[in-house]
């Protein structure tokens, strides 16, 4: 009978020590903060996305046809860990947005974000060209 009590107490003590160590490890791991050169990686993501949208002709198509569906489809396919906000302005009026697209799974705005502006050219049927500005903001989706 004494042998069973000693083994039970020993097992309970081991379990208590293991749970204490697990709790301490969880507490200390929770204190670790994620910081990398987030601003530079966010800027690269914004530049890359705008570059692809321009080279594929999606920015020009959206302005010519007054449809942002192509832009929305592309932005929604990007990684879920990042949020994107694309706004297009006329070069002559950079305060009033013509088009705006925010990734569907994201809330607009964040403290830690990067914003890139890129100008692009849109030709109409008669061959006349107008400049537009695409502004892309990128932030992490937590």
N, C-alpha and C positions, 0 to 999 in steps of 0.2 A: 504494500500500500504506500509506503514511504517513497518507493522508487517512482511510482506513477505521479505523485505530487511534485517531486523534484523535476521530473521531465516536463511536466506541464508548466511549472514556474520558469524553467529554462526556456521553453518555447515562447512563452508570453514575453519574457524579457528580450529575447531576440527579435520578436515581432515589434515590440516597443522601440527598440534601438533602430530597426530598419525604417519604421515609419517616421521617426525623428530625423534620421538622415535624409530621407526622401523629402520631408517638409523643408528642411534647411536648403537642400539643393534647389527645390522649386522656388523658394524665396529668393535666393541669390541669382538664379537664372532670370527671374522676373525683373530684377534690377538692371539687367543689361539692356542698353538702348541701341537701336539700329541707326548707325550714322555712317554713311560713306560720302563720297563726293557726289551727293545727291543732285546738287544743282547742275553740275556738269553733265551727269548722265541724263538728267531730264532735258537739258538743252539739246543734247545729241539726239534724243528721241524726237523732240519737236522738229529739229532741222531735217532729220531723216524722213519723217512723215510728210512734211511740206514738200520736200524734194521729190518724193515718190508721187504725191498728188499732182504736182506740176508736170513732171516728166510724162506721166500717164495721160495728161490732158484733162484730168478730172476737175481741176479748178476752172479751166476755161469752159468746159462743158456745163458746169453748174451755173456760171454767169450767163453764157450764151442762151441757155434753155430755161433759165429761171427755175432750176430744180436742184435741190441739194441731196436727193436720194442717193446718188452715187457716192457723195462724200460721207453721208451717214453710214452707208453699208461698209465702206472701207474702215472708217473709224471704229465701228462696232466690232470689227474682226480683230482689232489690235489687242494685245495682252490685257487680261483683266486686272493686273497689278497696277496699271497706269490709267489715268483719266486724261481725256483730251477735250479741249474746247477750241473749236475753229471758228473764226469770225472773218468775214470778207468785207472790205471797205473799198469804196471808190477812192482813187488817188487824190481826187479833188476835195473829198469830204471824209476825213479820217475820224470823225466823231460819230457819225451815224452809220451803223452797220447795215449792210445790204442783206447778208445772210449770216446765220449763226447755227452751228451744229455742236452739241455736247454729247459725248459718249453716253449711251443709254443707261448704263449701270452706275453712273457717277452723279454726285451732287456737285453743282458748280461752285468753284472756288476752293482755295486751300492756302494755308500759311506758307508752305514750302512748295513753290512752283517755279517754273521757268517759262518765259514767253519769248517767242521768236516772231519777227516780222519778215515777210518775203513778198517782194513785188512780182507781179506777173502780167503778161500782156494778153489781151483778148481782142481778136479781130472780128469785125462784123462781116456781113455778106458783101458789102461794097469795098472791103479791103481796108477800111479805117480801123485804127487800133486805139484802145484805151488801156491805161494802166490801172491795176487794182492792187490792193494790199491784202495779203492773207496773214492773219495773226493767229498763231497757235500757242495755247497755254497747255502745259502738261504738269500733272502732279500725281503723287502716289495715292492709290486707292486702298485705304486701311479699313 
